[in-house]
Amino acid sequence: MKKKTLDEVRQDLALNLKRIRAERGLAQERLALDAGVDRTVVSKIERAKTNPSLDVLLRLANHLDTTLAQLLEAHKPL
C-alpha cells in the first residue's frame, strides 16, 4: 500500500468536502455559519490550503451528516 503525503490527504479532503457540500446544496458561507467555523476556513480546506483541526473537521462532518472517514476518503486515480 502506498503511503500518502500530507498534500494528497489535503487534496482528498478538499475534493470530498466540496462534493458533499454541493450535494447538500449548501454554499460555503451557509455551511461555515451553521457549523460554527469561519467561511475562509471552509474555502481554504476546499482549496487544500490548510490543515484543519479535528474539531473543525468534526463540526463540518456532523453538519453535513457524514463521517470523518468519508471526508478523508482517498480518491482513486482516473
All heavy atoms as a GROMACS GRO file, in nm:
protein
  616
    1MET      N    1   0.083  -0.118   0.000
    1MET     CA    2   0.000   0.000   0.000
    1MET      C    3   0.088   0.125   0.000
    1MET      O    4   0.180   0.136   0.081
    1MET     CB    5  -0.090  -0.001   0.123
    1MET     CG    6  -0.186   0.112   0.128
    1MET     SD    7  -0.312   0.073   0.251
    1MET     CE    8  -0.340   0.232   0.316
    2LYS      N    9   0.059   0.217  -0.088
    2LYS     CA   10   0.136   0.340  -0.100
    2LYS      C   11   0.106   0.433   0.017
    2LYS      O   12  -0.009   0.454   0.054
    2LYS     CB   13   0.101   0.410  -0.231
    2LYS     CG   14   0.176   0.539  -0.253
    2LYS     CD   15   0.128   0.608  -0.381
    2LYS     CE   16   0.195   0.740  -0.399
    2LYS     NZ   17   0.126   0.852  -0.336
    3LYS      N   18   0.210   0.490   0.075
    3LYS     CA   19   0.191   0.586   0.182
    3LYS      C   20   0.148   0.719   0.123
    3LYS      O   21   0.196   0.761   0.019
    3LYS     CB   22   0.321   0.603   0.261
    3LYS     CG   23   0.358   0.480   0.338
    3LYS     CD   24   0.481   0.503   0.421
    3LYS     CE   25   0.515   0.376   0.496
    3LYS     NZ   26   0.632   0.393   0.580
    4LYS      N   27   0.055   0.785   0.193
    4LYS     CA   28   0.001   0.912   0.146
    4LYS      C   29   0.086   1.027   0.199
    4LYS      O   30   0.136   1.022   0.311
    4LYS     CB   31  -0.142   0.932   0.196
    4LYS     CG   32  -0.240   0.826   0.158
    4LYS     CD   33  -0.298   0.846   0.024
    4LYS     CE   34  -0.398   0.958   0.027
    4LYS     NZ   35  -0.476   0.972  -0.091
    5THR      N   36   0.097   1.130   0.118
    5THR     CA   37   0.162   1.253   0.163
    5THR      C   38   0.056   1.345   0.221
    5THR      O   39  -0.064   1.329   0.196
    5THR     CB   40   0.232   1.326   0.047
    5THR    OG1   41   0.131   1.373  -0.045
    5THR    CG2   42   0.331   1.234  -0.025
    6LEU      N   43   0.100   1.444   0.297
    6LEU     CA   44   0.008   1.542   0.353
    6LEU      C   45  -0.067   1.615   0.242
    6LEU      O   46  -0.188   1.639   0.252
    6LEU     CB   47   0.083   1.641   0.442
    6LEU     CG   48  -0.001   1.748   0.512
    6LEU    CD1   49  -0.108   1.684   0.598
    6LEU    CD2   50   0.089   1.838   0.594
    7ASP      N   51   0.001   1.648   0.134
    7ASP     CA   52  -0.064   1.715   0.022
    7ASP      C   53  -0.173   1.628  -0.040
    7ASP      O   54  -0.279   1.679  -0.079
    7ASP     CB   55   0.037   1.755  -0.085
    7ASP     CG   56   0.123   1.873  -0.044
    7ASP    OD1   57   0.079   1.951   0.044
    7ASP    OD2   58   0.233   1.889  -0.099
    8GLU      N   59  -0.151   1.499  -0.049
    8GLU     CA   60  -0.252   1.408  -0.105
    8GLU      C   61  -0.374   1.400  -0.013
    8GLU      O   62  -0.488   1.398  -0.062
    8GLU     CB   63  -0.192   1.269  -0.127
    8GLU     CG   64  -0.093   1.264  -0.240
    8GLU     CD   65  -0.017   1.132  -0.246
    8GLU    OE1   66   0.010   1.072  -0.140
    8GLU    OE2   67   0.016   1.090  -0.359
    9VAL      N   68  -0.352   1.397   0.117
    9VAL     CA   69  -0.463   1.392   0.212
    9VAL      C   70  -0.542   1.522   0.204
    9VAL      O   71  -0.665   1.521   0.202
    9VAL     CB   72  -0.412   1.366   0.356
    9VAL    CG1   73  -0.526   1.380   0.457
    9VAL    CG2   74  -0.349   1.229   0.365
   10ARG      N   75  -0.472   1.636   0.198
   10ARG     CA   76  -0.540   1.765   0.184
   10ARG      C   77  -0.625   1.770   0.058
   10ARG      O   78  -0.736   1.822   0.059
   10ARG     CB   79  -0.438   1.879   0.177
   10ARG     CG   80  -0.393   1.931   0.308
   10ARG     CD   81  -0.320   2.063   0.287
   10ARG     NE   82  -0.219   2.080   0.386
   10ARG     CZ   83  -0.090   2.095   0.362
   10ARG    NH1   84  -0.042   2.097   0.240
   10ARG    NH2   85  -0.007   2.111   0.460
   11GLN      N   86  -0.571   1.716  -0.052
   11GLN     CA   87  -0.644   1.717  -0.179
   11GLN      C   88  -0.768   1.628  -0.171
   11GLN      O   89  -0.875   1.665  -0.219
   11GLN     CB   90  -0.553   1.672  -0.293
   11GLN     CG   91  -0.611   1.697  -0.430
   11GLN     CD   92  -0.636   1.845  -0.457
   11GLN    OE1   93  -0.557   1.932  -0.424
   11GLN    NE2   94  -0.748   1.874  -0.518
   12ASP      N   95  -0.755   1.510  -0.111
   12ASP     CA   96  -0.871   1.422  -0.092
   12ASP      C   97  -0.979   1.493  -0.010
   12ASP      O   98  -1.097   1.492  -0.045
   12ASP     CB   99  -0.831   1.292  -0.022
   12ASP     CG  100  -0.749   1.200  -0.110
   12ASP    OD1  101  -0.756   1.212  -0.233
   12ASP    OD2  102  -0.678   1.114  -0.052
   13LEU      N  103  -0.938   1.555   0.101
   13LEU     CA  104  -1.031   1.628   0.186
   13LEU      C  105  -1.099   1.740   0.108
   13LEU      O  106  -1.221   1.758   0.117
   13LEU     CB  107  -0.958   1.683   0.309
   13LEU     CG  108  -1.039   1.776   0.400
   13LEU    CD1  109  -1.162   1.706   0.456
   13LEU    CD2  110  -0.951   1.830   0.511
   14ALA      N  111  -1.021   1.815   0.032
   14ALA     CA  112  -1.075   1.926  -0.046
   14ALA      C  113  -1.183   1.879  -0.143
   14ALA      O  114  -1.293   1.935  -0.148
   14ALA     CB  115  -0.963   1.996  -0.123
   15LEU      N  116  -1.153   1.775  -0.217
   15LEU     CA  117  -1.249   1.723  -0.315
   15LEU      C  118  -1.374   1.667  -0.248
   15LEU      O  119  -1.486   1.692  -0.293
   15LEU     CB  120  -1.182   1.615  -0.401
   15LEU     CG  121  -1.071   1.664  -0.494
   15LEU    CD1  122  -0.996   1.545  -0.553
   15LEU    CD2  123  -1.127   1.753  -0.603
   16ASN      N  124  -1.355   1.593  -0.139
   16ASN     CA  125  -1.470   1.534  -0.069
   16ASN      C  126  -1.559   1.640  -0.007
   16ASN      O  127  -1.681   1.633  -0.018
   16ASN     CB  128  -1.422   1.436   0.038
   16ASN     CG  129  -1.363   1.311  -0.021
   16ASN    OD1  130  -1.403   1.267  -0.128
   16ASN    ND2  131  -1.266   1.254   0.048
   17LEU      N  132  -1.499   1.739   0.061
   17LEU     CA  133  -1.579   1.842   0.126
   17LEU      C  134  -1.659   1.920   0.022
   17LEU      O  135  -1.779   1.943   0.039
   17LEU     CB  136  -1.490   1.937   0.206
   17LEU     CG  137  -1.565   2.050   0.278
   17LEU    CD1  138  -1.667   1.995   0.377
   17LEU    CD2  139  -1.467   2.143   0.347
   18LYS      N  140  -1.595   1.958  -0.085
   18LYS     CA  141  -1.663   2.035  -0.190
   18LYS      C  142  -1.778   1.954  -0.251
   18LYS      O  143  -1.888   2.006  -0.269
   18LYS     CB  144  -1.563   2.076  -0.297
   18LYS     CG  145  -1.619   2.174  -0.396
   18LYS     CD  146  -1.510   2.226  -0.487
   18LYS     CE  147  -1.561   2.339  -0.574
   18LYS     NZ  148  -1.456   2.399  -0.653
   19ARG      N  149  -1.754   1.827  -0.279
   19ARG     CA  150  -1.856   1.741  -0.340
   19ARG      C  151  -1.975   1.722  -0.246
   19ARG      O  152  -2.091   1.741  -0.285
   19ARG     CB  153  -1.796   1.606  -0.377
   19ARG     CG  154  -1.899   1.506  -0.433
   19ARG     CD  155  -1.838   1.369  -0.459
   19ARG     NE  156  -1.764   1.314  -0.347
   19ARG     CZ  157  -1.821   1.256  -0.240
   19ARG    NH1  158  -1.952   1.246  -0.231
   19ARG    NH2  159  -1.747   1.207  -0.143
   20ILE      N  160  -1.946   1.688  -0.120
   20ILE     CA  161  -2.054   1.663  -0.025
   20ILE      C  162  -2.132   1.791   0.002
   20ILE      O  163  -2.256   1.789   0.008
   20ILE     CB  164  -1.998   1.601   0.106
   20ILE    CG1  165  -1.939   1.463   0.077
   20ILE    CG2  166  -2.106   1.594   0.213
   20ILE    CD1  167  -1.855   1.406   0.191
   21ARG      N  168  -2.063   1.902   0.015
   21ARG     CA  169  -2.132   2.030   0.038
   21ARG      C  170  -2.224   2.062  -0.079
   21ARG      O  171  -2.340   2.101  -0.060
   21ARG     CB  172  -2.029   2.142   0.057
   21ARG     CG  173  -2.092   2.279   0.075
   21ARG     CD  174  -1.988   2.387   0.093
   21ARG     NE  175  -1.897   2.401  -0.018
   21ARG     CZ  176  -1.928   2.457  -0.136
   21ARG    NH1  177  -2.049   2.504  -0.159
   21ARG    NH2  178  -1.836   2.467  -0.231
   22ALA      N  179  -2.175   2.041  -0.201
   22ALA     CA  180  -2.256   2.068  -0.320
   22ALA      C  181  -2.376   1.973  -0.327
   22ALA      O  182  -2.488   2.016  -0.362
   22ALA     CB  183  -2.171   2.055  -0.446
   23GLU      N  184  -2.355   1.847  -0.292
   23GLU     CA  185  -2.466   1.750  -0.292
   23GLU      C  186  -2.576   1.791  -0.193
   23GLU      O  187  -2.694   1.763  -0.216
   23GLU     CB  188  -2.416   1.610  -0.254
   23GLU     CG  189  -2.335   1.544  -0.362
   23GLU     CD  190  -2.270   1.413  -0.317
   23GLU    OE1  191  -2.282   1.376  -0.198
   23GLU    OE2  192  -2.206   1.350  -0.402
   24ARG      N  193  -2.537   1.858  -0.086
   24ARG     CA  194  -2.634   1.903   0.016
   24ARG      C  195  -2.695   2.038  -0.021
   24ARG      O  196  -2.782   2.089   0.049
   24ARG     CB  197  -2.569   1.915   0.154
   24ARG     CG  198  -2.498   1.791   0.206
   24ARG     CD  199  -2.591   1.678   0.240
   24ARG     NE  200  -2.526   1.573   0.314
   24ARG     CZ  201  -2.460   1.470   0.260
   24ARG    NH1  202  -2.449   1.459   0.130
   24ARG    NH2  203  -2.406   1.377   0.336
   25GLY      N  204  -2.645   2.098  -0.131
   25GLY     CA  205  -2.698   2.226  -0.176
   25GLY      C  206  -2.661   2.343  -0.087
   25GLY      O  207  -2.736   2.440  -0.077
   26LEU      N  208  -2.544   2.336  -0.024
   26LEU     CA  209  -2.501   2.441   0.068
   26LEU      C  210  -2.390   2.526   0.008
   26LEU      O  211  -2.296   2.474  -0.051
   26LEU     CB  212  -2.449   2.380   0.198
   26LEU     CG  213  -2.550   2.305   0.284
   26LEU    CD1  214  -2.479   2.231   0.396
   26LEU    CD2  215  -2.652   2.403   0.341
   27ALA      N  216  -2.399   2.656   0.028
   27ALA     CA  217  -2.289   2.746  -0.006
   27ALA      C  218  -2.184   2.737   0.105
   27ALA      O  219  -2.216   2.698   0.218
   27ALA     CB  220  -2.340   2.890  -0.017
   28GLN      N  221  -2.062   2.774   0.072
   28GLN     CA  222  -1.956   2.773   0.174
   28GLN      C  223  -1.996   2.854   0.296
   28GLN      O  224  -1.977   2.811   0.410
   28GLN     CB  225  -1.826   2.830   0.117
   28GLN     CG  226  -1.752   2.740   0.024
   28GLN     CD  227  -1.623   2.805  -0.024
   28GLN    OE1  228  -1.596   2.923  -0.003
   28GLN    NE2  229  -1.540   2.725  -0.093
   29GLU      N  230  -2.051   2.971   0.272
   29GLU     CA  231  -2.088   3.060   0.383
   29GLU      C  232  -2.194   2.997   0.473
   29GLU      O  233  -2.187   3.006   0.595
   29GLU     CB  234  -2.136   3.193   0.328
   29GLU     CG  235  -2.153   3.298   0.435
   29GLU     CD  236  -2.169   3.438   0.378
   29GLU    OE1  237  -2.151   3.459   0.258
   29GLU    OE2  238  -2.201   3.526   0.459
   30ARG      N  239  -2.295   2.934   0.414
   30ARG     CA  240  -2.401   2.870   0.493
   30ARG      C  241  -2.345   2.755   0.576
   30ARG      O  242  -2.376   2.740   0.694
   30ARG     CB  243  -2.511   2.819   0.399
   30ARG     CG  244  -2.624   2.747   0.467
   30ARG     CD  245  -2.730   2.840   0.522
   30ARG     NE  246  -2.696   2.887   0.657
   30ARG     CZ  247  -2.748   2.994   0.715
   30ARG    NH1  248  -2.836   3.068   0.654
   30ARG    NH2  249  -2.713   3.030   0.835
   31LEU      N  250  -2.262   2.670   0.513
   31LEU     CA  251  -2.200   2.559   0.585
   31LEU      C  252  -2.117   2.611   0.701
   31LEU      O  253  -2.129   2.562   0.814
   31LEU     CB  254  -2.113   2.475   0.492
   31LEU     CG  255  -2.028   2.367   0.559
   31LEU    CD1  256  -2.114   2.267   0.635
   31LEU    CD2  257  -1.940   2.298   0.457
   32ALA      N  258  -2.035   2.710   0.675
   32ALA     CA  259  -1.948   2.766   0.778
   32ALA      C  260  -2.030   2.822   0.894
   32ALA      O  261  -2.002   2.793   1.012
   32ALA     CB  262  -1.858   2.873   0.718
   33LEU      N  263  -2.131   2.901   0.863
   33LEU     CA  264  -2.214   2.962   0.966
   33LEU      C  265  -2.284   2.855   1.050
   33LEU      O  266  -2.280   2.859   1.173
   33LEU     CB  267  -2.318   3.053   0.901
   33LEU     CG  268  -2.410   3.131   0.994
   33LEU    CD1  269  -2.329   3.230   1.078
   33LEU    CD2  270  -2.516   3.205   0.914
   34ASP      N  271  -2.344   2.757   0.983
   34ASP     CA  272  -2.417   2.653   1.055
   34ASP      C  273  -2.325   2.562   1.137
   34ASP      O  274  -2.365   2.511   1.241
   34ASP     CB  275  -2.499   2.568   0.958
   34ASP     CG  276  -2.614   2.645   0.896
   34ASP    OD1  277  -2.646   2.757   0.943
   34ASP    OD2  278  -2.673   2.595   0.798
   35ALA      N  279  -2.203   2.541   1.089
   35ALA     CA  280  -2.109   2.454   1.160
   35ALA      C  281  -2.026   2.530   1.263
   35ALA      O  282  -1.949   2.470   1.338
   35ALA     CB  283  -2.016   2.386   1.059
   36GLY      N  284  -2.040   2.663   1.266
   36GLY     CA  285  -1.968   2.743   1.365
   36GLY      C  286  -1.822   2.763   1.335
   36GLY      O  287  -1.739   2.771   1.426
   37VAL      N  288  -1.788   2.769   1.206
   37VAL     CA  289  -1.650   2.798   1.165
   37VAL      C  290  -1.651   2.916   1.068
   37VAL      O  291  -1.755   2.952   1.013
   37VAL     CB  292  -1.580   2.676   1.099
   37VAL    CG1  293  -1.577   2.558   1.195
   37VAL    CG2  294  -1.648   2.637   0.970
   38ASP      N  295  -1.537   2.977   1.048
   38ASP     CA  296  -1.527   3.090   0.957
   38ASP      C  297  -1.535   3.043   0.811
   38ASP      O  298  -1.483   2.938   0.778
   38ASP     CB  299  -1.394   3.163   0.983
   38ASP     CG  300  -1.392   3.299   0.917
   38ASP    OD1  301  -1.353   3.305   0.799
   38ASP    OD2  302  -1.430   3.397   0.983
   39ARG      N  303  -1.599   3.123   0.727
   39ARG     CA  304  -1.612   3.087   0.586
   39ARG      C  305  -1.476   3.071   0.519
   39ARG      O  306  -1.457   2.985   0.434
   39ARG     CB  307  -1.694   3.190   0.508
   39ARG     CG  308  -1.720   3.144   0.365
   39ARG     CD  309  -1.745   3.257   0.268
   39ARG     NE  310  -1.640   3.356   0.261
   39ARG     CZ  311  -1.527   3.342   0.191
   39ARG    NH1  312  -1.502   3.233   0.124
   39ARG    NH2  313  -1.438   3.438   0.189
   40THR      N  314  -1.379   3.152   0.559
   40THR     CA  315  -1.246   3.141   0.497
   40THR      C  316  -1.183   3.005   0.527
   40THR      O  317  -1.104   2.955   0.447
   40THR     CB  318  -1.152   3.254   0.542
   40THR    OG1  319  -1.136   3.250   0.684
   40THR    CG2  320  -1.206   3.390   0.500
   41VAL      N  321  -1.218   2.946   0.641
   41VAL     CA  322  -1.166   2.813   0.675
   41VAL      C  323  -1.220   2.710   0.576
   41VAL      O  324  -1.144   2.627   0.524
   41VAL     CB  325  -1.201   2.775   0.820
   41VAL    CG1  326  -1.168   2.630   0.848
   41VAL    CG2  327  -1.132   2.867   0.918
   42VAL      N  328  -1.350   2.716   0.548
   42VAL     CA  329  -1.410   2.623   0.451
   42VAL      C  330  -1.344   2.643   0.315
   42VAL      O  331  -1.308   2.546   0.248
   42VAL     CB  332  -1.563   2.641   0.443
   42VAL    CG1  333  -1.622   2.554   0.333
   42VAL    CG2  334  -1.627   2.609   0.578
   43SER      N  335  -1.327   2.767   0.274
   43SER     CA  336  -1.264   2.797   0.146
   43SER      C  337  -1.122   2.741   0.139
   43SER      O  338  -1.084   2.678   0.040
   43SER     CB  339  -1.261   2.949   0.123
   43SER     OG  340  -1.189   2.980   0.006
   44LYS      N  341  -1.045   2.761   0.243
   44LYS     CA  342  -0.907   2.711   0.246
   44LYS      C  343  -0.902   2.559   0.243
   44LYS      O  344  -0.814   2.501   0.179
   44LYS     CB  345  -0.832   2.765   0.368
   44LYS     CG  346  -0.796   2.911   0.356
   44LYS     CD  347  -0.726   2.959   0.482
   44LYS     CE  348  -0.694   3.106   0.474
   44LYS     NZ  349  -0.629   3.155   0.598
   45ILE      N  350  -0.995   2.494   0.312
   45ILE     CA  351  -0.998   2.347   0.310
   45ILE      C  352  -1.029   2.300   0.169
   45ILE      O  353  -0.964   2.209   0.118
   45ILE     CB  354  -1.102   2.292   0.410
   45ILE    CG1  355  -1.063   2.325   0.553
   45ILE    CG2  356  -1.118   2.141   0.392
   45ILE    CD1  357  -1.173   2.297   0.655
   46GLU      N  358  -1.128   2.362   0.104
   46GLU     CA  359  -1.168   2.320  -0.030
   46GLU      C  360  -1.061   2.351  -0.136
   46GLU      O  361  -1.065   2.295  -0.244
   46GLU     CB  362  -1.302   2.384  -0.069
   46GLU     CG  363  -1.417   2.324   0.008
   46GLU     CD  364  -1.553   2.371  -0.041
   46GLU    OE1  365  -1.560   2.452  -0.136
   46GLU    OE2  366  -1.654   2.323   0.014
   47ARG      N  367  -0.968   2.439  -0.103
   47ARG     CA  368  -0.857   2.466  -0.195
   47ARG      C  369  -0.728   2.395  -0.151
   47ARG      O  370  -0.622   2.417  -0.208
   47ARG     CB  371  -0.832   2.618  -0.203
   47ARG     CG  372  -0.944   2.692  -0.275
   47ARG     CD  373  -0.918   2.842  -0.286
   47ARG     NE  374  -0.927   2.905  -0.153
   47ARG     CZ  375  -0.829   2.975  -0.096
   47ARG    NH1  376  -0.714   2.994  -0.157
   47ARG    NH2  377  -0.845   3.029   0.024
   48ALA      N  378  -0.740   2.309  -0.050
   48ALA     CA  379  -0.628   2.231   0.002
   48ALA      C  380  -0.514   2.322   0.049
   48ALA      O  381  -0.396   2.292   0.029
   48ALA     CB  382  -0.579   2.131  -0.102
   49LYS      N  383  -0.549   2.432   0.116
   49LYS     CA  384  -0.450   2.530   0.160
   49LYS      C  385  -0.429   2.532   0.311
   49LYS      O  386  -0.353   2.614   0.360
   49LYS     CB  387  -0.492   2.671   0.115
   49LYS     CG  388  -0.503   2.687  -0.034
   49LYS     CD  389  -0.368   2.674  -0.100
   49LYS     CE  390  -0.379   2.699  -0.250
   49LYS     NZ  391  -0.257   2.665  -0.320
   50THR      N  392  -0.496   2.444   0.384
   50THR     CA  393  -0.484   2.447   0.530
   50THR      C  394  -0.496   2.307   0.588
   50THR      O  395  -0.546   2.216   0.522
   50THR     CB  396  -0.591   2.540   0.592
   50THR    OG1  397  -0.562   2.560   0.729
   50THR    CG2  398  -0.731   2.484   0.577
   51ASN      N  399  -0.450   2.294   0.711
   51ASN     CA  400  -0.466   2.170   0.787
   51ASN      C  401  -0.568   2.198   0.897
   51ASN      O  402  -0.534   2.250   1.002
   51ASN     CB  403  -0.334   2.127   0.852
   51ASN     CG  404  -0.230   2.091   0.752
   51ASN    OD1  405  -0.260   2.036   0.649
   51ASN    ND2  406  -0.106   2.124   0.783
   52PRO      N  407  -0.696   2.165   0.873
   52PRO     CA  408  -0.796   2.194   0.975
   52PRO      C  409  -0.779   2.105   1.098
   52PRO      O  410  -0.730   1.993   1.088
   52PRO     CB  411  -0.928   2.164   0.904
   52PRO     CG  412  -0.892   2.066   0.797
   52PRO     CD  413  -0.752   2.100   0.755
   53SER      N  414  -0.823   2.157   1.210
   53SER     CA  415  -0.818   2.079   1.333
   53SER      C  416  -0.924   1.970   1.329
   53SER      O  417  -1.020   1.975   1.250
   53SER     CB  418  -0.844   2.170   1.454
   53SER     OG  419  -0.978   2.216   1.453
   54LEU      N  420  -0.909   1.872   1.416
   54LEU     CA  421  -1.011   1.768   1.427
   54LEU      C  422  -1.145   1.827   1.470
   54LEU      O  423  -1.250   1.782   1.424
   54LEU     CB  424  -0.967   1.661   1.527
   54LEU     CG  425  -0.860   1.566   1.478
   54LEU    CD1  426  -0.815   1.475   1.592
   54LEU    CD2  427  -0.910   1.484   1.362
   55ASP      N  428  -1.141   1.930   1.553
   55ASP     CA  429  -1.264   1.997   1.595
   55ASP      C  430  -1.339   2.053   1.474
   55ASP      O  431  -1.460   2.032   1.460
   55ASP     CB  432  -1.231   2.109   1.693
   55ASP     CG  433  -1.354   2.186   1.736
   55ASP    OD1  434  -1.451   2.123   1.784
   55ASP    OD2  435  -1.354   2.310   1.720
   56VAL      N  436  -1.268   2.122   1.386
   56VAL     CA  437  -1.330   2.179   1.266
   56VAL      C  438  -1.383   2.069   1.175
   56VAL      O  439  -1.496   2.075   1.125
   56VAL     CB  440  -1.232   2.271   1.191
   56VAL    CG1  441  -1.284   2.307   1.052
   56VAL    CG2  442  -1.206   2.397   1.272
   57LEU      N  443  -1.302   1.966   1.152
   57LEU     CA  444  -1.347   1.855   1.067
   57LEU      C  445  -1.471   1.788   1.124
   57LEU      O  446  -1.564   1.755   1.049
   57LEU     CB  447  -1.236   1.752   1.051
   57LEU     CG  448  -1.119   1.792   0.963
   57LEU    CD1  449  -1.014   1.682   0.960
   57LEU    CD2  450  -1.165   1.827   0.823
   58LEU      N  451  -1.476   1.768   1.255
   58LEU     CA  452  -1.591   1.704   1.317
   58LEU      C  453  -1.715   1.792   1.306
   58LEU      O  454  -1.824   1.743   1.278
   58LEU     CB  455  -1.561   1.672   1.464
   58LEU     CG  456  -1.664   1.587   1.536
   58LEU    CD1  457  -1.687   1.455   1.463
   58LEU    CD2  458  -1.621   1.563   1.678
   59ARG      N  459  -1.700   1.923   1.326
   59ARG     CA  460  -1.814   2.015   1.311
   59ARG      C  461  -1.869   2.008   1.168
   59ARG      O  462  -1.991   2.003   1.149
   59ARG     CB  463  -1.771   2.158   1.340
   59ARG     CG  464  -1.746   2.188   1.483
   59ARG     CD  465  -1.693   2.329   1.496
   59ARG     NE  466  -1.653   2.358   1.631
   59ARG     CZ  467  -1.676   2.474   1.691
   59ARG    NH1  468  -1.739   2.570   1.626
   59ARG    NH2  469  -1.635   2.494   1.813
   60LEU      N  470  -1.780   2.011   1.069
   60LEU     CA  471  -1.824   2.005   0.930
   60LEU      C  472  -1.891   1.872   0.899
   60LEU      O  473  -1.997   1.868   0.838
   60LEU     CB  474  -1.707   2.030   0.836
   60LEU     CG  475  -1.645   2.171   0.842
   60LEU    CD1  476  -1.517   2.176   0.761
   60LEU    CD2  477  -1.744   2.277   0.797
   61ALA      N  478  -1.828   1.763   0.941
   61ALA     CA  479  -1.885   1.630   0.916
   61ALA      C  480  -2.023   1.616   0.980
   61ALA      O  481  -2.117   1.569   0.915
   61ALA     CB  482  -1.791   1.522   0.968
   62ASN      N  483  -2.036   1.660   1.104
   62ASN     CA  484  -2.164   1.649   1.173
   62ASN      C  485  -2.271   1.732   1.103
   62ASN      O  486  -2.384   1.686   1.086
   62ASN     CB  487  -2.151   1.693   1.320
   62ASN     CG  488  -2.082   1.588   1.405
   62ASN    OD1  489  -2.077   1.471   1.369
   62ASN    ND2  490  -2.027   1.632   1.517
   63HIS      N  491  -2.237   1.852   1.062
   63HIS     CA  492  -2.336   1.936   0.994
   63HIS      C  493  -2.375   1.878   0.858
   63HIS      O  494  -2.489   1.891   0.815
   63HIS     CB  495  -2.289   2.080   0.978
   63HIS     CG  496  -2.396   2.166   0.920
   63HIS    ND1  497  -2.508   2.201   0.992
   63HIS    CD2  498  -2.412   2.216   0.797
   63HIS    CE1  499  -2.588   2.270   0.913
   63HIS    NE2  500  -2.533   2.281   0.794
   64LEU      N  501  -2.280   1.816   0.790
   64LEU     CA  502  -2.307   1.757   0.659
   64LEU      C  503  -2.367   1.617   0.669
   64LEU      O  504  -2.392   1.554   0.568
   64LEU     CB  505  -2.178   1.753   0.576
   64LEU     CG  506  -2.124   1.889   0.532
   64LEU    CD1  507  -1.983   1.874   0.477
   64LEU    CD2  508  -2.216   1.954   0.431
   65ASP      N  509  -2.386   1.570   0.792
   65ASP     CA  510  -2.440   1.435   0.816
   65ASP      C  511  -2.355   1.329   0.745
   65ASP      O  512  -2.405   1.244   0.672
   65ASP     CB  513  -2.587   1.426   0.773
   65ASP     CG  514  -2.655   1.302   0.829
   65ASP    OD1  515  -2.615   1.256   0.937
   65ASP    OD2  516  -2.746   1.250   0.762
   66THR      N  517  -2.224   1.341   0.766
   66THR     CA  518  -2.130   1.245   0.708
   66THR      C  519  -2.029   1.209   0.816
   66THR      O  520  -2.042   1.251   0.930
   66THR     CB  521  -2.063   1.305   0.581
   66THR    OG1  522  -1.994   1.201   0.512
   66THR    CG2  523  -1.968   1.419   0.613
   67THR      N  524  -1.932   1.128   0.781
   67THR     CA  525  -1.831   1.086   0.878
   67THR      C  526  -1.695   1.148   0.844
   67THR      O  527  -1.671   1.192   0.732
   67THR     CB  528  -1.815   0.933   0.876
   67THR    OG1  529  -1.763   0.894   0.748
   67THR    CG2  530  -1.947   0.863   0.905
   68LEU      N  531  -1.608   1.148   0.944
   68LEU     CA  532  -1.471   1.193   0.919
   68LEU      C  533  -1.406   1.105   0.812
   68LEU      O  534  -1.334   1.154   0.727
   68LEU     CB  535  -1.389   1.189   1.047
   68LEU     CG  536  -1.424   1.292   1.154
   68LEU    CD1  537  -1.342   1.267   1.280
   68LEU    CD2  538  -1.402   1.432   1.103
   69ALA      N  539  -1.435   0.977   0.818
   69ALA     CA  540  -1.378   0.884   0.720
   69ALA      C  541  -1.419   0.922   0.578
   69ALA      O  542  -1.337   0.916   0.485
   69ALA     CB  543  -1.420   0.741   0.751
   70GLN      N  544  -1.545   0.961   0.559
   70GLN     CA  545  -1.590   0.999   0.425
   70GLN      C  546  -1.525   1.129   0.381
   70GLN      O  547  -1.497   1.145   0.262
   70GLN     CB  548  -1.742   1.010   0.422
   70GLN     CG  549  -1.809   0.874   0.429
   70GLN     CD  550  -1.959   0.884   0.442
   70GLN    OE1  551  -2.010   0.967   0.518
   70GLN    NE2  552  -2.029   0.798   0.371
   71LEU      N  553  -1.500   1.220   0.473
   71LEU     CA  554  -1.432   1.344   0.436
   71LEU      C  555  -1.287   1.317   0.392
   71LEU      O  556  -1.234   1.386   0.307
   71LEU     CB  557  -1.432   1.444   0.551
   71LEU     CG  558  -1.563   1.515   0.581
   71LEU    CD1  559  -1.545   1.610   0.700
   71LEU    CD2  560  -1.612   1.592   0.458
   72LEU      N  561  -1.225   1.217   0.454
   72LEU     CA  562  -1.084   1.189   0.428
   72LEU      C  563  -1.062   1.074   0.327
   72LEU      O  564  -0.948   1.040   0.298
   72LEU     CB  565  -1.013   1.156   0.559
   72LEU     CG  566  -1.010   1.270   0.659
   72LEU    CD1  567  -0.959   1.222   0.794
   72LEU    CD2  568  -0.927   1.387   0.607
   73GLU      N  569  -1.171   1.019   0.276
   73GLU     CA  570  -1.162   0.905   0.184
   73GLU      C  571  -1.073   0.937   0.064
   73GLU      O  572  -1.081   1.043   0.005
   73GLU     CB  573  -1.302   0.869   0.136
   73GLU     CG  574  -1.307   0.747   0.048
   73GLU     CD  575  -1.451   0.714   0.010
   73GLU    OE1  576  -1.526   0.805  -0.031
   73GLU    OE2  577  -1.488   0.596   0.023
   74ALA      N  578  -0.988   0.840   0.031
   74ALA     CA  579  -0.896   0.858  -0.082
   74ALA      C  580  -0.968   0.852  -0.214
   74ALA      O  581  -1.062   0.773  -0.231
   74ALA     CB  582  -0.787   0.750  -0.077
   75HIS      N  583  -0.925   0.936  -0.306
   75HIS     CA  584  -0.978   0.932  -0.442
   75HIS      C  585  -0.894   0.838  -0.525
   75HIS      O  586  -0.771   0.835  -0.513
   75HIS     CB  587  -0.978   1.072  -0.505
   75HIS     CG  588  -1.091   1.154  -0.456
   75HIS    ND1  589  -1.212   1.159  -0.517
   75HIS    CD2  590  -1.101   1.235  -0.347
   75HIS    CE1  591  -1.292   1.239  -0.452
   75HIS    NE2  592  -1.228   1.286  -0.347
   76LYS      N  593  -0.959   0.764  -0.608
   76LYS     CA  594  -0.888   0.670  -0.695
   76LYS      C  595  -0.840   0.744  -0.819
   76LYS      O  596  -0.913   0.826  -0.875
   76LYS     CB  597  -0.982   0.557  -0.735
   76LYS     CG  598  -1.057   0.496  -0.618
   76LYS     CD  599  -1.027   0.351  -0.602
   76LYS     CE  600  -1.104   0.283  -0.494
   76LYS     NZ  601  -1.129   0.347  -0.372
   77PRO      N  602  -0.719   0.718  -0.865
   77PRO     CA  603  -0.670   0.781  -0.988
   77PRO      C  604  -0.757   0.742  -1.108
   77PRO      O  605  -0.806   0.629  -1.114
   77PRO     CB  606  -0.528   0.729  -1.005
   77PRO     CG  607  -0.497   0.649  -0.884
   77PRO     CD  608  -0.623   0.628  -0.806
   78LEU      N  609  -0.774   0.832  -1.200
   78LEU     CA  610  -0.853   0.805  -1.321
   78LEU      C  611  -0.777   0.719  -1.418
   78LEU      O  612  -0.661   0.714  -1.426
   78LEU     CB  613  -0.895   0.936  -1.389
   78LEU     CG  614  -0.982   1.026  -1.303
   78LEU    CD1  615  -1.008   1.157  -1.375
   78LEU    CD2  616  -1.113   0.958  -1.270
   0.00000   0.00000   0.00000
